[in-house]
Amino acid sequence: MNVEDYYPQGKRWWVRLHEKGGKQHEMPAHHLLETYIDEYAKAAGLGEEKATPLFRTLGGRGRSKLTGDRMTRQDARRMIVRRALKAGIITRLGCHTFPGKPASQSIFSTAGCSNTPSRMAAHESARTNEAL
């Protein structure tokens, strides 16, 4: 995501997710997600840098200043594993560890909105969520 992929539309903030095959998926942000991204963007000093990466790397061990480099999925996985180990979770974690609950209890979901878990996950069929 770039900074411009988190944007206001009317009274709500929205997120634009870039998916496989060049697909884009837009949905309203839950109020908690708005709070988290607003605080992060302010602390990171992102301001009006719309075409730059929203989530950035720290540039290596022991560094506390964000770089202009985009966080990769490998960076995100390493961050999750570090925090899980620190919390005492020793289960091996992978990209499919958390698919079920986030699809139905997502910070992207909005009460009273037409965003069903299948739509939020951009599934072709609602039956995809039945196993979750």
N, CA, C and O atoms as a Tinker XYZ file with bonds, in Angstrom:
   528  protein
     1  N      0.835000   -1.188000    0.000000    73     2
     2  CA     0.000000    0.000000    0.000000    64     1     3
     3  C      0.878000    1.249000    0.000000    63     2     4     5
     4  O      1.936000    1.290000    0.627000    81     3
     5  N      0.420000    2.241000   -0.703000    73     3     6
     6  CA     1.029000    3.561000   -0.646000    64     5     7
     7  C      0.193000    4.432000    0.281000    63     6     8     9
     8  O     -0.919000    4.061000    0.656000    81     7
     9  N      0.725000    5.576000    0.645000    73     7    10
    10  CA    -0.004000    6.507000    1.505000    64     9    11
    11  C     -1.350000    6.851000    0.878000    63    10    12    13
    12  O     -2.347000    6.978000    1.589000    81    11
    13  N     -1.392000    7.003000   -0.446000    73    11    14
    14  CA    -2.629000    7.362000   -1.152000    64    13    15
    15  C     -3.682000    6.251000   -1.132000    63    14    16    17
    16  O     -4.831000    6.493000   -1.502000    81    15
    17  N     -3.315000    5.044000   -0.710000    73    15    18
    18  CA    -4.266000    3.936000   -0.640000    64    17    19
    19  C     -5.086000    3.940000    0.649000    63    18    20    21
    20  O     -5.900000    3.046000    0.879000    81    19
    21  N     -4.867000    4.932000    1.468000    73    19    22
    22  CA    -5.680000    5.189000    2.659000    64    21    23
    23  C     -6.233000    6.587000    2.454000    63    22    24    25
    24  O     -5.491000    7.566000    2.532000    81    23
    25  N     -7.536000    6.691000    2.192000    73    23    26
    26  CA    -8.066000    7.963000    1.724000    64    25    27
    27  C     -9.483000    8.213000    2.255000    63    26    28    29
    28  O    -10.212000    7.269000    2.559000    81    27
    29  N     -9.868000    9.507000    2.366000    73    27    30
    30  CA   -11.231000    9.822000    2.815000    64    29    31
    31  C    -12.210000    9.748000    1.652000    63    30    32    33
    32  O    -11.896000   10.108000    0.517000    81    31
    33  N    -13.400000    9.273000    1.972000    73    31    34
    34  CA   -14.492000    9.264000    1.000000    64    33    35
    35  C    -15.738000    9.592000    1.798000    63    34    36    37
    36  O    -16.231000    8.761000    2.560000    81    35
    37  N    -16.250000   10.805000    1.625000    73    35    38
    38  CA   -17.350000   11.269000    2.466000    64    37    39
    39  C    -16.842000   11.424000    3.896000    63    38    40    41
    40  O    -15.802000   12.039000    4.129000    81    39
    41  N    -17.582000   10.864000    4.849000    73    39    42
    42  CA   -17.194000   10.960000    6.257000    64    41    43
    43  C    -16.332000    9.791000    6.711000    63    42    44    45
    44  O    -15.890000    9.761000    7.859000    81    43
    45  N    -16.091000    8.840000    5.837000    73    43    46
    46  CA   -15.333000    7.636000    6.186000    64    45    47
    47  C    -13.966000    7.642000    5.532000    63    46    48    49
    48  O    -13.743000    8.314000    4.525000    81    47
    49  N    -13.055000    6.880000    6.123000    73    47    50
    50  CA   -11.758000    6.613000    5.504000    64    49    51
    51  C    -11.831000    5.231000    4.878000    63    50    52    53
    52  O    -12.488000    4.336000    5.409000    81    51
    53  N    -11.165000    5.060000    3.764000    73    51    54
    54  CA   -11.177000    3.810000    3.019000    64    53    55
    55  C     -9.750000    3.322000    2.811000    63    54    56    57
    56  O     -8.794000    4.093000    2.893000    81    55
    57  N     -9.624000    2.015000    2.537000    73    55    58
    58  CA    -8.331000    1.444000    2.167000    64    57    59
    59  C     -8.465000    0.780000    0.805000    63    58    60    61
    60  O     -9.496000    0.187000    0.486000    81    59
    61  N     -7.423000    0.887000    0.018000    73    59    62
    62  CA    -7.361000    0.252000   -1.297000    64    61    63
    63  C     -6.257000   -0.799000   -1.213000    63    62    64    65
    64  O     -5.087000   -0.474000   -1.011000    81    63
    65  N     -6.648000   -2.063000   -1.371000    73    63    66
    66  CA    -5.695000   -3.165000   -1.300000    64    65    67
    67  C     -5.361000   -3.618000   -2.713000    63    66    68    69
    68  O     -6.250000   -3.753000   -3.555000    81    67
    69  N     -4.099000   -3.848000   -2.968000    73    67    70
    70  CA    -3.630000   -4.313000   -4.272000    64    69    71
    71  C     -3.388000   -5.811000   -4.156000    63    70    72    73
    72  O     -2.610000   -6.262000   -3.315000    81    71
    73  N     -4.060000   -6.574000   -5.006000    73    71    74
    74  CA    -4.019000   -8.019000   -4.888000    64    73    75
    75  C     -3.407000   -8.673000   -6.114000    63    74    76    77
    76  O     -2.980000   -8.003000   -7.055000    81    75
    77  N     -3.376000   -9.992000   -6.080000    73    75    78
    78  CA    -2.813000  -10.765000   -7.191000    64    77    79
    79  C     -3.491000  -10.394000   -8.504000    63    78    80    81
    80  O     -4.677000  -10.065000   -8.538000    81    79
    81  N     -2.726000  -10.455000   -9.565000    73    79    82
    82  CA    -3.275000  -10.221000  -10.897000    64    81    83
    83  C     -3.670000   -8.777000  -11.153000    63    82    84    85
    84  O     -4.440000   -8.502000  -12.073000    81    83
    85  N     -3.156000   -7.853000  -10.354000    73    83    86
    86  CA    -3.459000   -6.448000  -10.566000    64    85    87
    87  C     -4.822000   -6.004000  -10.069000    63    86    88    89
    88  O     -5.233000   -4.873000  -10.326000    81    87
    89  N     -5.532000   -6.878000   -9.359000    73    87    90
    90  CA    -6.845000   -6.515000   -8.829000    64    89    91
    91  C     -6.687000   -5.516000   -7.689000    63    90    92    93
    92  O     -5.716000   -5.555000   -6.933000    81    91
    93  N     -7.665000   -4.622000   -7.585000    73    91    94
    94  CA    -7.725000   -3.695000   -6.459000    64    93    95
    95  C     -9.021000   -3.946000   -5.708000    63    94    96    97
    96  O    -10.062000   -4.218000   -6.306000    81    95
    97  N     -8.939000   -3.851000   -4.408000    73    95    98
    98  CA   -10.097000   -4.095000   -3.555000    64    97    99
    99  C    -10.207000   -2.903000   -2.614000    63    98   100   101
   100  O     -9.291000   -2.639000   -1.835000    81    99
   101  N    -11.329000   -2.178000   -2.681000    73    99   102
   102  CA   -11.517000   -1.004000   -1.832000    64   101   103
   103  C    -12.622000   -1.272000   -0.824000    63   102   104   105
   104  O    -13.653000   -1.856000   -1.155000    81   103
   105  N    -12.392000   -0.835000    0.421000    73   103   106
   106  CA   -13.385000   -1.041000    1.465000    64   105   107
   107  C    -13.238000    0.000000    2.557000    63   106   108   109
   108  O    -12.155000    0.552000    2.754000    81   107
   109  N    -14.344000    0.276000    3.280000    73   107   110
   110  CA   -14.259000    1.255000    4.366000    64   109   111
   111  C    -13.403000    0.715000    5.503000    63   110   112   113
   112  O    -13.417000   -0.480000    5.796000    81   111
   113  N    -12.663000    1.612000    6.136000    73   111   114
   114  CA   -11.810000    1.232000    7.258000    64   113   115
   115  C    -12.618000    1.297000    8.555000    63   114   116   117
   116  O    -13.380000    2.237000    8.782000    81   115
   117  N    -12.439000    0.295000    9.389000    73   115   118
   118  CA   -13.028000    0.287000   10.726000    64   117   119
   119  C    -12.427000    1.452000   11.504000    63   118   120   121
   120  O    -11.296000    1.859000   11.239000    81   119
   121  N    -13.175000    1.987000   12.456000    73   119   122
   122  CA   -12.678000    3.153000   13.194000    64   121   123
   123  C    -11.364000    2.880000   13.919000    63   122   124   125
   124  O    -10.559000    3.797000   14.080000    81   123
   125  N    -11.122000    1.636000   14.365000    73   123   126
   126  CA    -9.842000    1.316000   15.002000    64   125   127
   127  C     -8.691000    1.362000   14.000000    63   126   128   129
   128  O     -7.599000    1.831000   14.321000    81   127
   129  N     -8.940000    0.873000   12.791000    73   127   130
   130  CA    -7.910000    0.943000   11.759000    64   129   131
   131  C     -7.586000    2.398000   11.438000    63   130   132   133
   132  O     -6.421000    2.752000   11.258000    81   131
   133  N     -8.620000    3.245000   11.366000    73   131   134
   134  CA    -8.396000    4.673000   11.139000    64   133   135
   135  C     -7.476000    5.242000   12.217000    63   134   136   137
   136  O     -6.528000    5.967000   11.913000    81   135
   137  N     -7.757000    4.914000   13.461000    73   135   138
   138  CA    -6.952000    5.410000   14.575000    64   137   139
   139  C     -5.512000    4.937000   14.452000    63   138   140   141
   140  O     -4.580000    5.727000   14.601000    81   139
   141  N     -5.327000    3.632000   14.178000    73   139   142
   142  CA    -3.979000    3.068000   14.075000    64   141   143
   143  C     -3.184000    3.699000   12.934000    63   142   144   145
   144  O     -2.029000    4.084000   13.115000    81   143
   145  N     -3.804000    3.803000   11.761000    73   143   146
   146  CA    -3.077000    4.368000   10.620000    64   145   147
   147  C     -2.808000    5.852000   10.823000    63   146   148   149
   148  O     -1.727000    6.333000   10.482000    81   147
   149  N     -3.780000    6.591000   11.376000    73   147   150
   150  CA    -3.566000    8.022000   11.625000    64   149   151
   151  C     -2.391000    8.242000   12.574000    63   150   152   153
   152  O     -1.542000    9.097000   12.325000    81   151
   153  N     -2.340000    7.468000   13.665000    73   151   154
   154  CA    -1.244000    7.610000   14.626000    64   153   155
   155  C      0.094000    7.209000   14.013000    63   154   156   157
   156  O      1.109000    7.871000   14.233000    81   155
   157  N      0.090000    6.126000   13.247000    73   155   158
   158  CA     1.317000    5.666000   12.588000    64   157   159
   159  C      1.818000    6.711000   11.593000    63   158   160   161
   160  O      3.002000    7.048000   11.593000    81   159
   161  N      0.920000    7.230000   10.740000    73   159   162
   162  CA     1.308000    8.210000    9.721000    64   161   163
   163  C      1.857000    9.477000   10.366000    63   162   164   165
   164  O      2.815000   10.065000    9.865000    81   163
   165  N      1.253000    9.898000   11.472000    73   163   166
   166  CA     1.736000   11.087000   12.174000    64   165   167
   167  C      3.121000   10.834000   12.774000    63   166   168   169
   168  O      4.028000   11.653000   12.619000    81   167
   169  N      3.282000    9.697000   13.458000    73   167   170
   170  CA     4.568000    9.363000   14.081000    64   169   171
   171  C      5.659000    9.175000   13.030000    63   170   172   173
   172  O      6.817000    9.519000   13.263000    81   171
   173  N      5.282000    8.622000   11.863000    73   171   174
   174  CA     6.254000    8.381000   10.794000    64   173   175
   175  C      6.543000    9.638000    9.983000    63   174   176   177
   176  O      7.474000    9.667000    9.178000    81   175
   177  N      5.743000   10.669000   10.199000    73   175   178
   178  CA     5.940000   11.918000    9.461000    64   177   179
   179  C      5.644000   11.782000    7.983000    63   178   180   181
   180  O      6.327000   12.386000    7.156000    81   179
   181  N      4.626000   10.993000    7.637000    73   179   182
   182  CA     4.340000   10.740000    6.221000    64   181   183
   183  C      3.723000   11.945000    5.524000    63   182   184   185
   184  O      4.010000   12.190000    4.352000    81   183
   185  N      2.896000   12.689000    6.209000    73   183   186
   186  CA     2.327000   13.907000    5.650000    64   185   187
   187  C      1.680000   13.720000    4.291000    63   186   188   189
   188  O      0.800000   12.877000    4.118000    81   187
   189  N      2.121000   14.505000    3.344000    73   187   190
   190  CA     1.519000   14.516000    2.004000    64   189   191
   191  C      2.299000   13.684000    0.989000    63   190   192   193
   192  O      2.171000   13.912000   -0.215000    81   191
   193  N      3.080000   12.753000    1.435000    73   191   194
   194  CA     3.888000   11.926000    0.534000    64   193   195
   195  C      3.022000   10.814000   -0.059000    63   194   196   197
   196  O      3.258000    9.636000    0.210000    81   195
   197  N      2.039000   11.174000   -0.851000    73   195   198
   198  CA     1.004000   10.243000   -1.319000    64   197   199
   199  C      1.520000    9.041000   -2.112000    63   198   200   201
   200  O      0.992000    7.942000   -1.941000    81   199
   201  N      2.514000    9.202000   -2.957000    73   199   202
   202  CA     2.973000    8.114000   -3.826000    64   201   203
   203  C      4.072000    7.271000   -3.192000    63   202   204   205
   204  O      4.709000    6.471000   -3.878000    81   203
   205  N      4.300000    7.438000   -1.902000    73   203   206
   206  CA     5.350000    6.684000   -1.217000    64   205   207
   207  C      4.747000    5.540000   -0.410000    63   206   208   209
   208  O      3.549000    5.553000   -0.126000    81   207
   209  N      5.559000    4.547000   -0.035000    73   207   210
   210  CA     5.044000    3.408000    0.719000    64   209   211
   211  C      4.435000    3.824000    2.068000    63   210   212   213
   212  O      4.997000    4.655000    2.782000    81   211
   213  N      3.299000    3.243000    2.398000    73   211   214
   214  CA     2.671000    3.503000    3.697000    64   213   215
   215  C      3.433000    2.776000    4.795000    63   214   216   217
   216  O      3.789000    3.373000    5.812000    81   215
   217  N      3.681000    1.492000    4.589000    73   215   218
   218  CA     4.380000    0.697000    5.596000    64   217   219
   219  C      5.831000    0.532000    5.158000    63   218   220   221
   220  O      6.108000    0.016000    4.075000    81   219
   221  N      6.747000    0.974000    6.006000    73   219   222
   222  CA     8.162000    1.057000    5.645000    64   221   223
   223  C      9.025000    0.249000    6.598000    63   222   224   225
   224  O      8.598000   -0.119000    7.693000    81   223
   225  N     10.239000   -0.017000    6.161000    73   223   226
   226  CA    11.180000   -0.778000    6.989000    64   225   227
   227  C     11.933000    0.149000    7.939000    63   226   228   229
   228  O     11.967000    1.367000    7.764000    81   227
   229  N     12.533000   -0.473000    8.945000    73   227   230
   230  CA    13.374000    0.273000    9.884000    64   229   231
   231  C     14.830000    0.262000    9.444000    63   230   232   233
   232  O     15.649000    0.978000   10.021000    81   231
   233  N     15.160000   -0.509000    8.466000    73   231   234
   234  CA    16.511000   -0.487000    7.941000    64   233   235
   235  C     17.506000   -1.375000    8.654000    63   234   236   237
   236  O     18.711000   -1.170000    8.503000    81   235
   237  N     17.067000   -2.340000    9.414000    73   235   238
   238  CA    17.999000   -3.286000   10.026000    64   237   239
   239  C     17.891000   -3.342000   11.532000    63   238   240   241
   240  O     17.124000   -2.602000   12.150000    81   239
   241  N     18.670000   -4.228000   12.106000    73   239   242
   242  CA    18.634000   -4.453000   13.554000    64   241   243
   243  C     19.045000   -3.208000   14.337000    63   242   244   245
   244  O     19.998000   -2.511000   13.988000    81   243
   245  N     18.299000   -2.957000   15.396000    73   243   246
   246  CA    18.642000   -1.876000   16.300000    64   245   247
   247  C     18.353000   -0.480000   15.787000    63   246   248   249
   248  O     18.627000    0.502000   16.478000    81   247
   249  N     17.811000   -0.375000   14.601000    73   247   250
   250  CA    17.518000    0.952000   14.056000    64   249   251
   251  C     16.102000    1.352000   14.448000    63   250   252   253
   252  O     15.200000    0.515000   14.484000    81   251
   253  N     15.914000    2.619000   14.739000    73   251   254
   254  CA    14.589000    3.076000   15.160000    64   253   255
   255  C     14.026000    4.149000   14.238000    63   254   256   257
   256  O     13.022000    4.779000   14.571000    81   255
   257  N     14.646000    4.365000   13.098000    73   255   258
   258  CA    14.167000    5.368000   12.154000    64   257   259
   259  C     13.697000    4.677000   10.876000    63   258   260   261
   260  O     14.400000    3.838000   10.312000    81   259
   261  N     12.477000    5.052000   10.426000    73   259   262
   262  CA    11.942000    4.452000    9.209000    64   261   263
   263  C     12.727000    4.906000    7.986000    63   262   264   265
   264  O     13.165000    6.052000    7.889000    81   263
   265  N     12.888000    3.974000    7.061000    73   263   266
   266  CA    13.514000    4.297000    5.778000    64   265   267
   267  C     12.392000    4.651000    4.799000    63   266   268   269
   268  O     11.223000    4.668000    5.185000    81   267
   269  N     12.720000    4.924000    3.584000    73   267   270
   270  CA    11.725000    5.140000    2.539000    64   269   271
   271  C     11.395000    3.849000    1.817000    63   270   272   273
   272  O     10.620000    3.848000    0.861000    81   271
   273  N     11.985000    2.736000    2.276000    73   271   274
   274  CA    11.796000    1.437000    1.619000    64   273   275
   275  C     10.487000    0.791000    2.038000    63   274   276   277
   276  O     10.100000    0.832000    3.206000    81   275
   277  N      9.815000    0.194000    1.065000    73   275   278
   278  CA     8.546000   -0.499000    1.297000    64   277   279
   279  C      8.776000   -1.761000    2.129000    63   278   280   281
   280  O      9.729000   -2.501000    1.886000    81   279
   281  N      7.907000   -2.005000    3.104000    73   279   282
   282  CA     7.961000   -3.242000    3.875000    64   281   283
   283  C      7.476000   -4.382000    2.981000    63   282   284   285
   284  O      6.394000   -4.302000    2.400000    81   283
   285  N      8.264000   -5.422000    2.877000    73   283   286
   286  CA     7.885000   -6.579000    2.070000    64   285   287
   287  C      7.094000   -7.557000    2.926000    63   286   288   289
   288  O      7.030000   -7.411000    4.146000    81   287
   289  N      6.493000   -8.547000    2.289000    73   287   290
   290  CA     5.758000   -9.547000    3.070000    64   289   291
   291  C      6.708000  -10.340000    3.960000    63   290   292   293
   292  O      6.311000  -10.796000    5.032000    81   291
   293  N      7.957000  -10.510000    3.530000    73   291   294
   294  CA     8.945000  -11.196000    4.373000    64   293   295
   295  C      9.267000  -10.354000    5.613000    63   294   296   297
   296  O      9.434000  -10.895000    6.706000    81   295
   297  N      9.354000   -9.031000    5.442000    73   295   298
   298  CA     9.569000   -8.136000    6.581000    64   297   299
   299  C      8.411000   -8.256000    7.567000    63   298   300   301
   300  O      8.623000   -8.341000    8.777000    81   299
   301  N      7.182000   -8.262000    7.042000    73   299   302
   302  CA     5.997000   -8.363000    7.901000    64   301   303
   303  C      5.989000   -9.695000    8.646000    63   302   304   305
   304  O      5.676000   -9.737000    9.836000    81   303
   305  N      6.329000  -10.778000    7.956000    73   303   306
   306  CA     6.372000  -12.087000    8.603000    64   305   307
   307  C      7.411000  -12.118000    9.720000    63   306   308   309
   308  O      7.139000  -12.611000   10.814000    81   307
   309  N      8.600000  -11.590000    9.440000    73   307   310
   310  CA     9.642000  -11.556000   10.477000    64   309   311
   311  C      9.187000  -10.754000   11.695000    63   310   312   313
   312  O      9.472000  -11.130000   12.832000    81   311
   313  N      8.487000   -9.661000   11.459000    73   311   314
   314  CA     7.991000   -8.835000   12.554000    64   313   315
   315  C      6.972000   -9.617000   13.393000    63   314   316   317
   316  O      7.013000   -9.572000   14.622000    81   315
   317  N      6.061000  -10.331000   12.727000    73   315   318
   318  CA     5.057000  -11.122000   13.434000    64   317   319
   319  C      5.717000  -12.234000   14.232000    63   318   320   321
   320  O      5.351000  -12.470000   15.384000    81   319
   321  N      6.677000  -12.914000   13.642000    73   319   322
   322  CA     7.380000  -14.004000   14.336000    64   321   323
   323  C      8.121000  -13.464000   15.560000    63   322   324   325
   324  O      8.067000  -14.072000   16.629000    81   323
   325  N      8.811000  -12.332000   15.416000    73   323   326
   326  CA     9.518000  -11.729000   16.564000    64   325   327
   327  C      8.561000  -11.428000   17.708000    63   326   328   329
   328  O      8.853000  -11.727000   18.866000    81   327
   329  N      7.424000  -10.839000   17.380000    73   327   330
   330  CA     6.456000  -10.486000   18.421000    64   329   331
   331  C      5.801000  -11.724000   19.017000    63   330   332   333
   332  O      5.520000  -11.752000   20.215000    81   331
   333  N      5.556000  -12.731000   18.218000    73   331   334
   334  CA     4.977000  -13.976000   18.731000    64   333   335
   335  C      5.944000  -14.650000   19.694000    63   334   336   337
   336  O      5.539000  -15.098000   20.768000    81   335
   337  N      7.209000  -14.726000   19.322000    73   335   338
   338  CA     8.209000  -15.332000   20.207000    64   337   339
   339  C      8.332000  -14.555000   21.513000    63   338   340   341
   340  O      8.456000  -15.143000   22.587000    81   339
   341  N      8.298000  -13.237000   21.411000    73   339   342
   342  CA     8.377000  -12.399000   22.608000    64   341   343
   343  C      7.164000  -12.633000   23.520000    63   342   344   345
   344  O      7.269000  -12.522000   24.741000    81   343
   345  N      6.019000  -12.957000   22.918000    73   343   346
   346  CA     4.793000  -13.226000   23.679000    64   345   347
   347  C      4.737000  -14.670000   24.177000    63   346   348   349
   348  O      3.788000  -15.053000   24.862000    81   347
   349  N      5.755000  -15.475000   23.833000    73   347   350
   350  CA     5.792000  -16.857000   24.285000    64   349   351
   351  C      5.095000  -17.844000   23.368000    63   350   352   353
   352  O      4.885000  -18.996000   23.746000    81   351
   353  N      4.735000  -17.413000   22.174000    73   351   354
   354  CA     4.091000  -18.302000   21.195000    64   353   355
   355  C      5.197000  -19.009000   20.430000    63   354   356   357
   356  O      5.996000  -18.371000   19.745000    81   355
   357  N      5.238000  -20.331000   20.550000    73   355   358
   358  CA     6.326000  -21.070000   19.904000    64   357   359
   359  C      5.860000  -21.855000   18.687000    63   358   360   361
   360  O      6.655000  -22.548000   18.054000    81   359
   361  N      4.567000  -21.750000   18.353000    73   359   362
   362  CA     4.025000  -22.407000   17.170000    64   361   363
   363  C      4.658000  -21.811000   15.928000    63   362   364   365
   364  O      4.858000  -20.599000   15.845000    81   363
   365  N      4.972000  -22.662000   14.966000    73   363   366
   366  CA     5.537000  -22.162000   13.709000    64   365   367
   367  C      4.460000  -21.347000   12.991000    63   366   368   369
   368  O      3.335000  -21.813000   12.811000    81   367
   369  N      4.809000  -20.146000   12.589000    73   367   370
   370  CA     3.861000  -19.241000   11.943000    64   369   371
   371  C      4.153000  -19.139000   10.459000    63   370   372   373
   372  O      5.309000  -19.156000   10.036000    81   371
   373  N      3.095000  -19.034000    9.678000    73   371   374
   374  CA     3.234000  -18.870000    8.239000    64   373   375
   375  C      2.170000  -17.921000    7.724000    63   374   376   377
   376  O      1.409000  -17.344000    8.500000    81   375
   377  N      2.123000  -17.763000    6.410000    73   375   378
   378  CA     1.198000  -16.796000    5.828000    64   377   379
   379  C     -0.266000  -17.204000    5.960000    63   378   380   381
   380  O     -1.145000  -16.361000    5.783000    81   379
   381  N     -0.555000  -18.459000    6.263000    73   379   382
   382  CA    -1.938000  -18.900000    6.404000    64   381   383
   383  C     -2.296000  -19.189000    7.855000    63   382   384   385
   384  O     -3.290000  -19.870000    8.109000    81   383
   385  N     -1.525000  -18.696000    8.807000    73   383   386
   386  CA    -1.783000  -18.958000   10.216000    64   385   387
   387  C     -3.059000  -18.298000   10.698000    63   386   388   389
   388  O     -3.781000  -18.890000   11.500000    81   387
   389  N     -3.365000  -17.093000   10.239000    73   387   390
   390  CA    -4.482000  -16.319000   10.780000    64   389   391
   391  C     -5.614000  -16.043000    9.792000    63   390   392   393
   392  O     -6.157000  -14.940000    9.836000    81   391
   393  N     -6.007000  -16.945000    8.917000    73   391   394
   394  CA    -6.996000  -16.564000    7.916000    64   393   395
   395  C     -8.436000  -16.489000    8.415000    63   394   396   397
   396  O     -9.198000  -15.662000    7.912000    81   395
   397  N     -8.840000  -17.303000    9.368000    73   395   398
   398  CA   -10.245000  -17.431000    9.735000    64   397   399
   399  C    -10.841000  -16.243000   10.447000    63   398   400   401
   400  O    -11.736000  -15.586000    9.916000    81   399
   401  N    -10.370000  -15.961000   11.618000    73   399   402
   402  CA   -10.953000  -14.892000   12.418000    64   401   403
   403  C    -10.855000  -13.524000   11.753000    63   402   404   405
   404  O    -11.843000  -12.791000   11.739000    81   403
   405  N     -9.697000  -13.152000   11.202000    73   403   406
   406  CA    -9.647000  -11.825000   10.590000    64   405   407
   407  C    -10.683000  -11.623000    9.494000    63   406   408   409
   408  O    -11.145000  -10.500000    9.291000    81   407
   409  N    -11.061000  -12.685000    8.780000    73   407   410
   410  CA   -12.036000  -12.527000    7.712000    64   409   411
   411  C    -13.408000  -12.158000    8.258000    63   410   412   413
   412  O    -14.164000  -11.441000    7.601000    81   411
   413  N    -13.735000  -12.637000    9.444000    73   411   414
   414  CA   -15.058000  -12.351000    9.986000    64   413   415
   415  C    -15.043000  -11.291000   11.079000    63   414   416   417
   416  O    -16.086000  -10.706000   11.370000    81   415
   417  N    -13.900000  -11.027000   11.688000    73   415   418
   418  CA   -13.817000  -10.041000   12.764000    64   417   419
   419  C    -12.753000   -9.003000   12.438000    63   418   420   421
   420  O    -11.979000   -8.594000   13.304000    81   419
   421  N    -12.725000   -8.595000   11.208000    73   419   422
   422  CA   -11.660000   -7.730000   10.703000    64   421   423
   423  C    -11.813000   -6.286000   11.150000    63   422   424   425
   424  O    -12.926000   -5.803000   11.363000    81   423
   425  N    -10.681000   -5.599000   11.290000    73   423   426
   426  CA   -10.737000   -4.171000   11.547000    64   425   427
   427  C    -11.127000   -3.420000   10.282000    63   426   428   429
   428  O    -11.286000   -2.199000   10.305000    81   427
   429  N    -11.282000   -4.150000    9.175000    73   427   430
   430  CA   -11.796000   -3.540000    7.964000    64   429   431
   431  C    -13.322000   -3.583000    7.958000    63   430   432   433
   432  O    -13.956000   -2.829000    7.220000    81   431
   433  N    -13.923000   -4.461000    8.777000    73   431   434
   434  CA   -15.369000   -4.626000    8.741000    64   433   435
   435  C    -16.063000   -3.430000    9.364000    63   434   436   437
   436  O    -15.494000   -2.731000   10.203000    81   435
   437  N    -17.292000   -3.205000    8.946000    73   435   438
   438  CA   -18.049000   -2.062000    9.396000    64   437   439
   439  C    -19.463000   -2.501000    9.729000    63   438   440   441
   440  O    -20.141000   -3.108000    8.900000    81   439
   441  N    -19.908000   -2.196000   10.932000    73   439   442
   442  CA   -21.272000   -2.544000   11.337000    64   441   443
   443  C    -22.259000   -1.848000   10.421000    63   442   444   445
   444  O    -22.112000   -0.665000   10.115000    81   443
   445  N    -23.269000   -2.594000    9.986000    73   443   446
   446  CA   -24.296000   -2.023000    9.140000    64   445   447
   447  C    -23.871000   -1.831000    7.694000    63   446   448   449
   448  O    -24.613000   -1.237000    6.912000    81   447
   449  N    -22.716000   -2.311000    7.330000    73   447   450
   450  CA   -22.216000   -2.153000    5.965000    64   449   451
   451  C    -22.408000   -3.465000    5.219000    63   450   452   453
   452  O    -22.596000   -4.512000    5.839000    81   451
   453  N    -22.364000   -3.415000    3.908000    73   451   454
   454  CA   -22.579000   -4.615000    3.104000    64   453   455
   455  C    -21.317000   -5.461000    2.961000    63   454   456   457
   456  O    -21.268000   -6.351000    2.112000    81   455
   457  N    -20.304000   -5.199000    3.772000    73   455   458
   458  CA   -19.055000   -5.954000    3.675000    64   457   459
   459  C    -19.172000   -7.282000    4.412000    63   458   460   461
   460  O    -18.940000   -7.355000    5.619000    81   459
   461  N    -19.529000   -8.316000    3.689000    73   459   462
   462  CA   -19.545000   -9.642000    4.281000    64   461   463
   463  C    -18.111000  -10.133000    4.333000    63   462   464   465
   464  O    -17.253000   -9.602000    3.627000    81   463
   465  N    -17.831000  -11.147000    5.161000    73   463   466
   466  CA   -16.460000  -11.668000    5.193000    64   465   467
   467  C    -15.943000  -12.072000    3.816000    63   466   468   469
   468  O    -14.772000  -11.845000    3.510000    81   467
   469  N    -16.789000  -12.663000    2.985000    73   467   470
   470  CA   -16.349000  -13.075000    1.645000    64   469   471
   471  C    -15.971000  -11.879000    0.793000    63   470   472   473
   472  O    -14.982000  -11.918000    0.061000    81   471
   473  N    -16.761000  -10.811000    0.887000    73   471   474
   474  CA   -16.459000   -9.615000    0.099000    64   473   475
   475  C    -15.176000   -8.971000    0.613000    63   474   476   477
   476  O    -14.349000   -8.519000   -0.178000    81   475
   477  N    -15.005000   -8.926000    1.938000    73   475   478
   478  CA   -13.811000   -8.310000    2.498000    64   477   479
   479  C    -12.561000   -9.078000    2.087000    63   478   480   481
   480  O    -11.513000   -8.479000    1.850000    81   479
   481  N    -12.667000  -10.398000    2.002000    73   479   482
   482  CA   -11.521000  -11.215000    1.616000    64   481   483
   483  C    -11.388000  -11.323000    0.105000    63   482   484   485
   484  O    -10.463000  -11.959000   -0.399000    81   483
   485  N    -12.319000  -10.695000   -0.620000    73   483   486
   486  CA   -12.335000  -10.699000   -2.091000    64   485   487
   487  C    -12.408000  -12.105000   -2.651000    63   486   488   489
   488  O    -11.778000  -12.415000   -3.663000    81   487
   489  N    -13.188000  -12.966000   -1.981000    73   487   490
   490  CA   -13.352000  -14.340000   -2.470000    64   489   491
   491  C    -14.321000  -14.347000   -3.645000    63   490   492   493
   492  O    -15.277000  -13.572000   -3.685000    81   491
   493  N    -14.064000  -15.215000   -4.579000    73   491   494
   494  CA   -14.934000  -15.376000   -5.742000    64   493   495
   495  C    -16.295000  -15.909000   -5.310000    63   494   496   497
   496  O    -17.323000  -15.537000   -5.876000    81   495
   497  N    -16.297000  -16.775000   -4.314000    73   495   498
   498  CA   -17.521000  -17.415000   -3.851000    64   497   499
   499  C    -17.637000  -17.297000   -2.343000    63   498   500   501
   500  O    -16.639000  -17.384000   -1.627000    81   499
   501  N    -18.878000  -17.094000   -1.853000    73   499   502
   502  CA   -19.108000  -17.045000   -0.402000    64   501   503
   503  C    -18.801000  -18.373000    0.249000    63   502   504   505
   504  O    -18.551000  -18.420000    1.454000    81   503
   505  N    -18.813000  -19.476000   -0.524000    73   503   506
   506  CA   -18.527000  -20.797000    0.023000    64   505   507
   507  C    -17.081000  -20.927000    0.486000    63   506   508   509
   508  O    -16.767000  -21.823000    1.270000    81   507
   509  N    -16.194000  -20.049000    0.017000    73   507   510
   510  CA   -14.783000  -20.086000    0.420000    64   509   511
   511  C    -14.644000  -19.901000    1.923000    63   510   512   513
   512  O    -13.749000  -20.482000    2.537000    81   511
   513  N    -15.533000  -19.088000    2.533000    73   511   514
   514  CA   -15.452000  -18.795000    3.962000    64   513   515
   515  C    -16.077000  -19.887000    4.824000    63   514   516   517
   516  O    -15.879000  -19.882000    6.039000    81   515
   517  N    -16.829000  -20.830000    4.235000    73   515   518
   518  CA   -17.523000  -21.846000    5.035000    64   517   519
   519  C    -16.551000  -22.662000    5.862000    63   518   520   521
   520  O    -16.884000  -23.057000    6.980000    81   519
   521  N    -15.354000  -22.928000    5.348000    73   519   522
   522  CA   -14.374000  -23.739000    6.091000    64   521   523
   523  C    -13.720000  -22.929000    7.183000    63   522   524   525
   524  O    -13.133000  -23.496000    8.104000    81   523
   525  N    -13.808000  -21.597000    7.099000    73   523   526
   526  CA   -13.163000  -20.747000    8.093000    64   525   527
   527  C    -14.043000  -20.694000    9.311000    63   526   528
   528  O    -13.703000  -20.031000   10.291000    81   527
